[in-house]
Amino acid sequence: MAEPKNAVHRRTMVAGAGAVGALAAVAALVAGKSGAAPETPQVAEAQPPADTAAGYRLSDHVKRYYQTARI
């Protein structure tokens, strides 16, 4: 069974896309290792209020969800 002529073009395009992707990955790695590391801004971590416990809380919107989820 003979393959259509454009099948070769599709294979070439897929192979080329793979090569371009590999080159982009290498370029990203090289760019990441060269030069000084970019400064990251210092962000203060959000602290939960002292009067509440961390973790799951059954709030009004959660209760409303459970009510609407019932069958």
mmCIF file of the N, C-alpha and C atoms, coordinates in Angstrom:
data_MODEL
# 
_entry.id   MODEL 
# 
loop_
_atom_site.group_PDB 
_atom_site.id 
_atom_site.type_symbol 
_atom_site.label_atom_id 
_atom_site.label_alt_id 
_atom_site.label_comp_id 
_atom_site.label_asym_id 
_atom_site.label_entity_id 
_atom_site.label_seq_id 
_atom_site.pdbx_PDB_ins_code 
_atom_site.Cartn_x 
_atom_site.Cartn_y 
_atom_site.Cartn_z 
_atom_site.occupancy 
_atom_site.B_iso_or_equiv 
_atom_site.pdbx_formal_charge 
_atom_site.auth_seq_id 
_atom_site.auth_comp_id 
_atom_site.auth_asym_id 
_atom_site.auth_atom_id 
_atom_site.pdbx_PDB_model_num 
ATOM 1   N N  . MET A 1 1  ? 0.842   -1.166 0.000  1.00 0.00 ? 1  MET A N  1 
ATOM 2   C CA . MET A 1 1  ? 0.000   0.000  0.000  1.00 0.00 ? 1  MET A CA 1 
ATOM 3   C C  . MET A 1 1  ? 0.895   1.238  0.000  1.00 0.00 ? 1  MET A C  1 
ATOM 4   N N  . ALA A 1 2  ? 0.696   2.092  -0.926 1.00 0.00 ? 2  ALA A N  1 
ATOM 5   C CA . ALA A 1 2  ? 1.527   3.284  -1.071 1.00 0.00 ? 2  ALA A CA 1 
ATOM 6   C C  . ALA A 1 2  ? 1.063   4.365  -0.101 1.00 0.00 ? 2  ALA A C  1 
ATOM 7   N N  . GLU A 1 3  ? 2.039   5.026  0.505  1.00 0.00 ? 3  GLU A N  1 
ATOM 8   C CA . GLU A 1 3  ? 1.707   6.121  1.415  1.00 0.00 ? 3  GLU A CA 1 
ATOM 9   C C  . GLU A 1 3  ? 1.480   7.392  0.609  1.00 0.00 ? 3  GLU A C  1 
ATOM 10  N N  . PRO A 1 4  ? 0.576   8.223  1.066  1.00 0.00 ? 4  PRO A N  1 
ATOM 11  C CA . PRO A 1 4  ? 0.382   9.495  0.382  1.00 0.00 ? 4  PRO A CA 1 
ATOM 12  C C  . PRO A 1 4  ? 1.642   10.347 0.482  1.00 0.00 ? 4  PRO A C  1 
ATOM 13  N N  . LYS A 1 5  ? 1.819   11.204 -0.483 1.00 0.00 ? 5  LYS A N  1 
ATOM 14  C CA . LYS A 1 5  ? 3.020   12.039 -0.545 1.00 0.00 ? 5  LYS A CA 1 
ATOM 15  C C  . LYS A 1 5  ? 3.121   12.971 0.659  1.00 0.00 ? 5  LYS A C  1 
ATOM 16  N N  . ASN A 1 6  ? 1.985   13.497 1.136  1.00 0.00 ? 6  ASN A N  1 
ATOM 17  C CA . ASN A 1 6  ? 2.048   14.459 2.241  1.00 0.00 ? 6  ASN A CA 1 
ATOM 18  C C  . ASN A 1 6  ? 2.322   13.793 3.584  1.00 0.00 ? 6  ASN A C  1 
ATOM 19  N N  . ALA A 1 7  ? 2.314   12.471 3.678  1.00 0.00 ? 7  ALA A N  1 
ATOM 20  C CA . ALA A 1 7  ? 2.651   11.786 4.926  1.00 0.00 ? 7  ALA A CA 1 
ATOM 21  C C  . ALA A 1 7  ? 4.103   12.058 5.300  1.00 0.00 ? 7  ALA A C  1 
ATOM 22  N N  . VAL A 1 8  ? 4.972   12.119 4.316  1.00 0.00 ? 8  VAL A N  1 
ATOM 23  C CA . VAL A 1 8  ? 6.375   12.412 4.570  1.00 0.00 ? 8  VAL A CA 1 
ATOM 24  C C  . VAL A 1 8  ? 6.512   13.828 5.124  1.00 0.00 ? 8  VAL A C  1 
ATOM 25  N N  . HIS A 1 9  ? 5.751   14.747 4.596  1.00 0.00 ? 9  HIS A N  1 
ATOM 26  C CA . HIS A 1 9  ? 5.822   16.119 5.069  1.00 0.00 ? 9  HIS A CA 1 
ATOM 27  C C  . HIS A 1 9  ? 5.350   16.217 6.518  1.00 0.00 ? 9  HIS A C  1 
ATOM 28  N N  . ARG A 1 10 ? 4.317   15.462 6.866  1.00 0.00 ? 10 ARG A N  1 
ATOM 29  C CA . ARG A 1 10 ? 3.831   15.484 8.242  1.00 0.00 ? 10 ARG A CA 1 
ATOM 30  C C  . ARG A 1 10 ? 4.878   14.923 9.186  1.00 0.00 ? 10 ARG A C  1 
ATOM 31  N N  . ARG A 1 11 ? 5.533   13.861 8.787  1.00 0.00 ? 11 ARG A N  1 
ATOM 32  C CA . ARG A 1 11 ? 6.578   13.272 9.630  1.00 0.00 ? 11 ARG A CA 1 
ATOM 33  C C  . ARG A 1 11 ? 7.737   14.248 9.815  1.00 0.00 ? 11 ARG A C  1 
ATOM 34  N N  . THR A 1 12 ? 8.100   14.930 8.751  1.00 0.00 ? 12 THR A N  1 
ATOM 35  C CA . THR A 1 12 ? 9.177   15.912 8.835  1.00 0.00 ? 12 THR A CA 1 
ATOM 36  C C  . THR A 1 12 ? 8.785   17.055 9.761  1.00 0.00 ? 12 THR A C  1 
ATOM 37  N N  . MET A 1 13 ? 7.540   17.476 9.673  1.00 0.00 ? 13 MET A N  1 
ATOM 38  C CA . MET A 1 13 ? 7.074   18.567 10.526 1.00 0.00 ? 13 MET A CA 1 
ATOM 39  C C  . MET A 1 13 ? 7.090   18.149 11.998 1.00 0.00 ? 13 MET A C  1 
ATOM 40  N N  . VAL A 1 14 ? 6.647   16.934 12.299 1.00 0.00 ? 14 VAL A N  1 
ATOM 41  C CA . VAL A 1 14 ? 6.640   16.452 13.675 1.00 0.00 ? 14 VAL A CA 1 
ATOM 42  C C  . VAL A 1 14 ? 8.063   16.321 14.204 1.00 0.00 ? 14 VAL A C  1 
ATOM 43  N N  . ALA A 1 15 ? 8.955   15.802 13.386 1.00 0.00 ? 15 ALA A N  1 
ATOM 44  C CA . ALA A 1 15 ? 10.349  15.685 13.800 1.00 0.00 ? 15 ALA A CA 1 
ATOM 45  C C  . ALA A 1 15 ? 10.965  17.063 14.026 1.00 0.00 ? 15 ALA A C  1 
ATOM 46  N N  . GLY A 1 16 ? 10.644  18.004 13.163 1.00 0.00 ? 16 GLY A N  1 
ATOM 47  C CA . GLY A 1 16 ? 11.154  19.367 13.332 1.00 0.00 ? 16 GLY A CA 1 
ATOM 48  C C  . GLY A 1 16 ? 10.612  20.019 14.586 1.00 0.00 ? 16 GLY A C  1 
ATOM 49  N N  . ALA A 1 17 ? 9.337   19.780 14.881 1.00 0.00 ? 17 ALA A N  1 
ATOM 50  C CA . ALA A 1 17 ? 8.752   20.351 16.106 1.00 0.00 ? 17 ALA A CA 1 
ATOM 51  C C  . ALA A 1 17 ? 9.420   19.771 17.342 1.00 0.00 ? 17 ALA A C  1 
ATOM 52  N N  . GLY A 1 18 ? 9.729   18.483 17.294 1.00 0.00 ? 18 GLY A N  1 
ATOM 53  C CA . GLY A 1 18 ? 10.438  17.867 18.416 1.00 0.00 ? 18 GLY A CA 1 
ATOM 54  C C  . GLY A 1 18 ? 11.825  18.448 18.601 1.00 0.00 ? 18 GLY A C  1 
ATOM 55  N N  . ALA A 1 19 ? 12.509  18.690 17.502 1.00 0.00 ? 19 ALA A N  1 
ATOM 56  C CA . ALA A 1 19 ? 13.851  19.270 17.569 1.00 0.00 ? 19 ALA A CA 1 
ATOM 57  C C  . ALA A 1 19 ? 13.806  20.690 18.120 1.00 0.00 ? 19 ALA A C  1 
ATOM 58  N N  . VAL A 1 20 ? 12.813  21.459 17.686 1.00 0.00 ? 20 VAL A N  1 
ATOM 59  C CA . VAL A 1 20 ? 12.674  22.829 18.187 1.00 0.00 ? 20 VAL A CA 1 
ATOM 60  C C  . VAL A 1 20 ? 12.370  22.815 19.679 1.00 0.00 ? 20 VAL A C  1 
ATOM 61  N N  . GLY A 1 21 ? 11.533  21.899 20.118 1.00 0.00 ? 21 GLY A N  1 
ATOM 62  C CA . GLY A 1 21 ? 11.227  21.782 21.540 1.00 0.00 ? 21 GLY A CA 1 
ATOM 63  C C  . GLY A 1 21 ? 12.451  21.425 22.361 1.00 0.00 ? 21 GLY A C  1 
ATOM 64  N N  . ALA A 1 22 ? 13.258  20.504 21.839 1.00 0.00 ? 22 ALA A N  1 
ATOM 65  C CA . ALA A 1 22 ? 14.479  20.120 22.545 1.00 0.00 ? 22 ALA A CA 1 
ATOM 66  C C  . ALA A 1 22 ? 15.452  21.287 22.625 1.00 0.00 ? 22 ALA A C  1 
ATOM 67  N N  . LEU A 1 23 ? 15.584  22.038 21.548 1.00 0.00 ? 23 LEU A N  1 
ATOM 68  C CA . LEU A 1 23 ? 16.466  23.210 21.566 1.00 0.00 ? 23 LEU A CA 1 
ATOM 69  C C  . LEU A 1 23 ? 15.964  24.266 22.544 1.00 0.00 ? 23 LEU A C  1 
ATOM 70  N N  . ALA A 1 24 ? 14.662  24.444 22.619 1.00 0.00 ? 24 ALA A N  1 
ATOM 71  C CA . ALA A 1 24 ? 14.106  25.411 23.563 1.00 0.00 ? 24 ALA A CA 1 
ATOM 72  C C  . ALA A 1 24 ? 14.371  24.984 24.998 1.00 0.00 ? 24 ALA A C  1 
ATOM 73  N N  . ALA A 1 25 ? 14.275  23.687 25.275 1.00 0.00 ? 25 ALA A N  1 
ATOM 74  C CA . ALA A 1 25 ? 14.550  23.188 26.628 1.00 0.00 ? 25 ALA A CA 1 
ATOM 75  C C  . ALA A 1 25 ? 16.014  23.400 26.999 1.00 0.00 ? 25 ALA A C  1 
ATOM 76  N N  . VAL A 1 26 ? 16.904  23.123 26.069 1.00 0.00 ? 26 VAL A N  1 
ATOM 77  C CA . VAL A 1 26 ? 18.335  23.336 26.326 1.00 0.00 ? 26 VAL A CA 1 
ATOM 78  C C  . VAL A 1 26 ? 18.616  24.815 26.547 1.00 0.00 ? 26 VAL A C  1 
ATOM 79  N N  . ALA A 1 27 ? 18.010  25.667 25.730 1.00 0.00 ? 27 ALA A N  1 
ATOM 80  C CA . ALA A 1 27 ? 18.222  27.108 25.883 1.00 0.00 ? 27 ALA A CA 1 
ATOM 81  C C  . ALA A 1 27 ? 17.717  27.591 27.237 1.00 0.00 ? 27 ALA A C  1 
ATOM 82  N N  . ALA A 1 28 ? 16.603  27.061 27.693 1.00 0.00 ? 28 ALA A N  1 
ATOM 83  C CA . ALA A 1 28 ? 16.071  27.454 28.996 1.00 0.00 ? 28 ALA A CA 1 
ATOM 84  C C  . ALA A 1 28 ? 16.999  27.012 30.125 1.00 0.00 ? 28 ALA A C  1 
ATOM 85  N N  . LEU A 1 29 ? 17.564  25.819 29.992 1.00 0.00 ? 29 LEU A N  1 
ATOM 86  C CA . LEU A 1 29 ? 18.498  25.347 31.016 1.00 0.00 ? 29 LEU A CA 1 
ATOM 87  C C  . LEU A 1 29 ? 19.770  26.176 31.034 1.00 0.00 ? 29 LEU A C  1 
ATOM 88  N N  . VAL A 1 30 ? 20.292  26.487 29.865 1.00 0.00 ? 30 VAL A N  1 
ATOM 89  C CA . VAL A 1 30 ? 21.522  27.272 29.783 1.00 0.00 ? 30 VAL A CA 1 
ATOM 90  C C  . VAL A 1 30 ? 21.273  28.682 30.304 1.00 0.00 ? 30 VAL A C  1 
ATOM 91  N N  . ALA A 1 31 ? 20.144  29.279 29.944 1.00 0.00 ? 31 ALA A N  1 
ATOM 92  C CA . ALA A 1 31 ? 19.836  30.636 30.404 1.00 0.00 ? 31 ALA A CA 1 
ATOM 93  C C  . ALA A 1 31 ? 19.627  30.667 31.909 1.00 0.00 ? 31 ALA A C  1 
ATOM 94  N N  . GLY A 1 32 ? 19.101  29.597 32.458 1.00 0.00 ? 32 GLY A N  1 
ATOM 95  C CA . GLY A 1 32 ? 18.865  29.542 33.898 1.00 0.00 ? 32 GLY A CA 1 
ATOM 96  C C  . GLY A 1 32 ? 20.149  29.411 34.691 1.00 0.00 ? 32 GLY A C  1 
ATOM 97  N N  . LYS A 1 33 ? 21.167  28.768 34.126 1.00 0.00 ? 33 LYS A N  1 
ATOM 98  C CA . LYS A 1 33 ? 22.418  28.547 34.845 1.00 0.00 ? 33 LYS A CA 1 
ATOM 99  C C  . LYS A 1 33 ? 23.406  29.691 34.674 1.00 0.00 ? 33 LYS A C  1 
ATOM 100 N N  . SER A 1 34 ? 23.276  30.470 33.608 1.00 0.00 ? 34 SER A N  1 
ATOM 101 C CA . SER A 1 34 ? 24.252  31.524 33.366 1.00 0.00 ? 34 SER A CA 1 
ATOM 102 C C  . SER A 1 34 ? 23.840  32.803 34.079 1.00 0.00 ? 34 SER A C  1 
ATOM 103 N N  . GLY A 1 35 ? 24.821  33.567 34.498 1.00 0.00 ? 35 GLY A N  1 
ATOM 104 C CA . GLY A 1 35 ? 24.559  34.856 35.124 1.00 0.00 ? 35 GLY A CA 1 
ATOM 105 C C  . GLY A 1 35 ? 24.098  34.706 36.565 1.00 0.00 ? 35 GLY A C  1 
ATOM 106 N N  . ALA A 1 36 ? 23.835  35.848 37.160 1.00 0.00 ? 36 ALA A N  1 
ATOM 107 C CA . ALA A 1 36 ? 23.380  35.856 38.547 1.00 0.00 ? 36 ALA A CA 1 
ATOM 108 C C  . ALA A 1 36 ? 21.918  35.448 38.615 1.00 0.00 ? 36 ALA A C  1 
ATOM 109 N N  . ALA A 1 37 ? 21.569  34.879 39.732 1.00 0.00 ? 37 ALA A N  1 
ATOM 110 C CA . ALA A 1 37 ? 20.180  34.477 39.931 1.00 0.00 ? 37 ALA A CA 1 
ATOM 111 C C  . ALA A 1 37 ? 19.324  35.725 40.101 1.00 0.00 ? 37 ALA A C  1 
ATOM 112 N N  . PRO A 1 38 ? 18.147  35.745 39.509 1.00 0.00 ? 38 PRO A N  1 
ATOM 113 C CA . PRO A 1 38 ? 17.288  36.918 39.665 1.00 0.00 ? 38 PRO A CA 1 
ATOM 114 C C  . PRO A 1 38 ? 16.823  37.045 41.112 1.00 0.00 ? 38 PRO A C  1 
ATOM 115 N N  . GLU A 1 39 ? 16.694  38.285 41.528 1.00 0.00 ? 39 GLU A N  1 
ATOM 116 C CA . GLU A 1 39 ? 16.257  38.517 42.902 1.00 0.00 ? 39 GLU A CA 1 
ATOM 117 C C  . GLU A 1 39 ? 14.790  38.189 43.040 1.00 0.00 ? 39 GLU A C  1 
ATOM 118 N N  . THR A 1 40 ? 14.467  37.501 44.108 1.00 0.00 ? 40 THR A N  1 
ATOM 119 C CA . THR A 1 40 ? 13.072  37.196 44.370 1.00 0.00 ? 40 THR A CA 1 
ATOM 120 C C  . THR A 1 40 ? 12.584  38.116 45.471 1.00 0.00 ? 40 THR A C  1 
ATOM 121 N N  . PRO A 1 41 ? 11.446  38.721 45.291 1.00 0.00 ? 41 PRO A N  1 
ATOM 122 C CA . PRO A 1 41 ? 10.947  39.627 46.324 1.00 0.00 ? 41 PRO A CA 1 
ATOM 123 C C  . PRO A 1 41 ? 10.586  38.851 47.586 1.00 0.00 ? 41 PRO A C  1 
ATOM 124 N N  . GLN A 1 42 ? 10.868  39.452 48.698 1.00 0.00 ? 42 GLN A N  1 
ATOM 125 C CA . GLN A 1 42 ? 10.540  38.840 49.974 1.00 0.00 ? 42 GLN A CA 1 
ATOM 126 C C  . GLN A 1 42 ? 9.086   39.149 50.303 1.00 0.00 ? 42 GLN A C  1 
ATOM 127 N N  . VAL A 1 43 ? 8.298   38.111 50.432 1.00 0.00 ? 43 VAL A N  1 
ATOM 128 C CA . VAL A 1 43 ? 6.880   38.272 50.716 1.00 0.00 ? 43 VAL A CA 1 
ATOM 129 C C  . VAL A 1 43 ? 6.614   37.727 52.105 1.00 0.00 ? 43 VAL A C  1 
ATOM 130 N N  . ALA A 1 44 ? 5.970   38.533 52.909 1.00 0.00 ? 44 ALA A N  1 
ATOM 131 C CA . ALA A 1 44 ? 5.623   38.078 54.246 1.00 0.00 ? 44 ALA A CA 1 
ATOM 132 C C  . ALA A 1 44 ? 4.521   37.039 54.146 1.00 0.00 ? 44 ALA A C  1 
ATOM 133 N N  . GLU A 1 45 ? 4.697   35.933 54.869 1.00 0.00 ? 45 GLU A N  1 
ATOM 134 C CA . GLU A 1 45 ? 3.690   34.880 54.822 1.00 0.00 ? 45 GLU A CA 1 
ATOM 135 C C  . GLU A 1 45 ? 2.473   35.313 55.628 1.00 0.00 ? 45 GLU A C  1 
ATOM 136 N N  . ALA A 1 46 ? 1.325   34.993 55.094 1.00 0.00 ? 46 ALA A N  1 
ATOM 137 C CA . ALA A 1 46 ? 0.083   35.345 55.779 1.00 0.00 ? 46 ALA A CA 1 
ATOM 138 C C  . ALA A 1 46 ? -0.090  34.440 56.994 1.00 0.00 ? 46 ALA A C  1 
ATOM 139 N N  . GLN A 1 47 ? -0.268  35.027 58.118 1.00 0.00 ? 47 GLN A N  1 
ATOM 140 C CA . GLN A 1 47 ? -0.462  34.286 59.348 1.00 0.00 ? 47 GLN A CA 1 
ATOM 141 C C  . GLN A 1 47 ? -1.950  34.217 59.672 1.00 0.00 ? 47 GLN A C  1 
ATOM 142 N N  . PRO A 1 48 ? -2.474  33.052 60.035 1.00 0.00 ? 48 PRO A N  1 
ATOM 143 C CA . PRO A 1 48 ? -3.883  32.982 60.404 1.00 0.00 ? 48 PRO A CA 1 
ATOM 144 C C  . PRO A 1 48 ? -4.119  33.744 61.702 1.00 0.00 ? 48 PRO A C  1 
ATOM 145 N N  . PRO A 1 49 ? -5.301  34.274 61.883 1.00 0.00 ? 49 PRO A N  1 
ATOM 146 C CA . PRO A 1 49 ? -5.585  34.962 63.137 1.00 0.00 ? 49 PRO A CA 1 
ATOM 147 C C  . PRO A 1 49 ? -5.357  34.032 64.322 1.00 0.00 ? 49 PRO A C  1 
ATOM 148 N N  . ALA A 1 50 ? -4.869  34.594 65.422 1.00 0.00 ? 50 ALA A N  1 
ATOM 149 C CA . ALA A 1 50 ? -4.486  33.799 66.582 1.00 0.00 ? 50 ALA A CA 1 
ATOM 150 C C  . ALA A 1 50 ? -5.681  33.105 67.237 1.00 0.00 ? 50 ALA A C  1 
ATOM 151 N N  . ASP A 1 51 ? -6.893  33.660 67.076 1.00 0.00 ? 51 ASP A N  1 
ATOM 152 C CA . ASP A 1 51 ? -8.033  33.090 67.774 1.00 0.00 ? 51 ASP A CA 1 
ATOM 153 C C  . ASP A 1 51 ? -8.703  31.938 67.024 1.00 0.00 ? 51 ASP A C  1 
ATOM 154 N N  . THR A 1 52 ? -8.263  31.620 65.824 1.00 0.00 ? 52 THR A N  1 
ATOM 155 C CA . THR A 1 52 ? -8.869  30.518 65.077 1.00 0.00 ? 52 THR A CA 1 
ATOM 156 C C  . THR A 1 52 ? -7.844  29.429 64.849 1.00 0.00 ? 52 THR A C  1 
ATOM 157 N N  . ALA A 1 53 ? -8.312  28.208 64.776 1.00 0.00 ? 53 ALA A N  1 
ATOM 158 C CA . ALA A 1 53 ? -7.430  27.074 64.533 1.00 0.00 ? 53 ALA A CA 1 
ATOM 159 C C  . ALA A 1 53 ? -7.255  26.894 63.026 1.00 0.00 ? 53 ALA A C  1 
ATOM 160 N N  . ALA A 1 54 ? -6.082  26.451 62.636 1.00 0.00 ? 54 ALA A N  1 
ATOM 161 C CA . ALA A 1 54 ? -5.826  26.188 61.226 1.00 0.00 ? 54 ALA A CA 1 
ATOM 162 C C  . ALA A 1 54 ? -6.500  24.876 60.842 1.00 0.00 ? 54 ALA A C  1 
ATOM 163 N N  . GLY A 1 55 ? -6.849  24.762 59.578 1.00 0.00 ? 55 GLY A N  1 
ATOM 164 C CA . GLY A 1 55 ? -7.440  23.525 59.107 1.00 0.00 ? 55 GLY A CA 1 
ATOM 165 C C  . GLY A 1 55 ? -8.859  23.729 58.613 1.00 0.00 ? 55 GLY A C  1 
ATOM 166 N N  . TYR A 1 56 ? -9.599  22.652 58.555 1.00 0.00 ? 56 TYR A N  1 
ATOM 167 C CA . TYR A 1 56 ? -10.952 22.670 58.010 1.00 0.00 ? 56 TYR A CA 1 
ATOM 168 C C  . TYR A 1 56 ? -11.909 23.344 58.989 1.00 0.00 ? 56 TYR A C  1 
ATOM 169 N N  . ARG A 1 57 ? -12.729 24.248 58.433 1.00 0.00 ? 57 ARG A N  1 
ATOM 170 C CA . ARG A 1 57 ? -13.763 24.915 59.233 1.00 0.00 ? 57 ARG A CA 1 
ATOM 171 C C  . ARG A 1 57 ? -15.083 24.798 58.500 1.00 0.00 ? 57 ARG A C  1 
ATOM 172 N N  . LEU A 1 58 ? -16.129 24.459 59.203 1.00 0.00 ? 58 LEU A N  1 
ATOM 173 C CA . LEU A 1 58 ? -17.453 24.341 58.612 1.00 0.00 ? 58 LEU A CA 1 
ATOM 174 C C  . LEU A 1 58 ? -18.094 25.723 58.628 1.00 0.00 ? 58 LEU A C  1 
ATOM 175 N N  . SER A 1 59 ? -17.892 26.446 57.518 1.00 0.00 ? 59 SER A N  1 
ATOM 176 C CA . SER A 1 59 ? -18.414 27.801 57.425 1.00 0.00 ? 59 SER A CA 1 
ATOM 177 C C  . SER A 1 59 ? -19.768 27.785 56.728 1.00 0.00 ? 59 SER A C  1 
ATOM 178 N N  . ASP A 1 60 ? -20.380 28.960 56.626 1.00 0.00 ? 60 ASP A N  1 
ATOM 179 C CA . ASP A 1 60 ? -21.706 29.055 56.021 1.00 0.00 ? 60 ASP A CA 1 
ATOM 180 C C  . ASP A 1 60 ? -21.704 28.621 54.566 1.00 0.00 ? 60 ASP A C  1 
ATOM 181 N N  . HIS A 1 61 ? -20.695 29.032 53.812 1.00 0.00 ? 61 HIS A N  1 
ATOM 182 C CA . HIS A 1 61 ? -20.702 28.652 52.397 1.00 0.00 ? 61 HIS A CA 1 
ATOM 183 C C  . HIS A 1 61 ? -20.470 27.153 52.213 1.00 0.00 ? 61 HIS A C  1 
ATOM 184 N N  . VAL A 1 62 ? -19.742 26.515 53.124 1.00 0.00 ? 62 VAL A N  1 
ATOM 185 C CA . VAL A 1 62 ? -19.554 25.069 53.054 1.00 0.00 ? 62 VAL A CA 1 
ATOM 186 C C  . VAL A 1 62 ? -20.862 24.364 53.385 1.00 0.00 ? 62 VAL A C  1 
ATOM 187 N N  . LYS A 1 63 ? -21.576 24.852 54.390 1.00 0.00 ? 63 LYS A N  1 
ATOM 188 C CA . LYS A 1 63 ? -22.880 24.272 54.738 1.00 0.00 ? 63 LYS A CA 1 
ATOM 189 C C  . LYS A 1 63 ? -23.844 24.407 53.567 1.00 0.00 ? 63 LYS A C  1 
ATOM 190 N N  . ARG A 1 64 ? -23.822 25.560 52.896 1.00 0.00 ? 64 ARG A N  1 
ATOM 191 C CA . ARG A 1 64 ? -24.698 25.783 51.750 1.00 0.00 ? 64 ARG A CA 1 
ATOM 192 C C  . ARG A 1 64 ? -24.364 24.811 50.621 1.00 0.00 ? 64 ARG A C  1 
ATOM 193 N N  . TYR A 1 65 ? -23.076 24.552 50.415 1.00 0.00 ? 65 TYR A N  1 
ATOM 194 C CA . TYR A 1 65 ? -22.675 23.595 49.385 1.00 0.00 ? 65 TYR A CA 1 
ATOM 195 C C  . TYR A 1 65 ? -23.218 22.208 49.705 1.00 0.00 ? 65 TYR A C  1 
ATOM 196 N N  . TYR A 1 66 ? -23.062 21.773 50.944 1.00 0.00 ? 66 TYR A N  1 
ATOM 197 C CA . TYR A 1 66 ? -23.543 20.451 51.321 1.00 0.00 ? 66 TYR A CA 1 
ATOM 198 C C  . TYR A 1 66 ? -25.072 20.355 51.150 1.00 0.00 ? 66 TYR A C  1 
ATOM 199 N N  . GLN A 1 67 ? -25.779 21.429 51.432 1.00 0.00 ? 67 GLN A N  1 
ATOM 200 C CA . GLN A 1 67 ? -27.225 21.420 51.253 1.00 0.00 ? 67 GLN A CA 1 
ATOM 201 C C  . GLN A 1 67 ? -27.602 21.297 49.784 1.00 0.00 ? 67 GLN A C  1 
ATOM 202 N N  . THR A 1 68 ? -26.894 21.980 48.916 1.00 0.00 ? 68 THR A N  1 
ATOM 203 C CA . THR A 1 68 ? -27.224 21.910 47.485 1.00 0.00 ? 68 THR A CA 1 
ATOM 204 C C  . THR A 1 68 ? -26.746 20.610 46.844 1.00 0.00 ? 68 THR A C  1 
ATOM 205 N N  . ALA A 1 69 ? -25.758 19.940 47.446 1.00 0.00 ? 69 ALA A N  1 
ATOM 206 C CA . ALA A 1 69 ? -25.223 18.703 46.885 1.00 0.00 ? 69 ALA A CA 1 
ATOM 207 C C  . ALA A 1 69 ? -26.073 17.475 47.247 1.00 0.00 ? 69 ALA A C  1 
ATOM 208 N N  . ARG A 1 70 ? -26.971 17.625 48.196 1.00 0.00 ? 70 ARG A N  1 
ATOM 209 C CA . ARG A 1 70 ? -27.820 16.495 48.581 1.00 0.00 ? 70 ARG A CA 1 
ATOM 210 C C  . ARG A 1 70 ? -28.764 16.143 47.446 1.00 0.00 ? 70 ARG A C  1 
ATOM 211 N N  . ILE A 1 71 ? -29.039 14.881 47.348 1.00 0.00 ? 71 ILE A N  1 
ATOM 212 C CA . ILE A 1 71 ? -29.971 14.419 46.295 1.00 0.00 ? 71 ILE A CA 1 
ATOM 213 C C  . ILE A 1 71 ? -31.348 14.222 46.871 1.00 0.00 ? 71 ILE A C  1 
# 
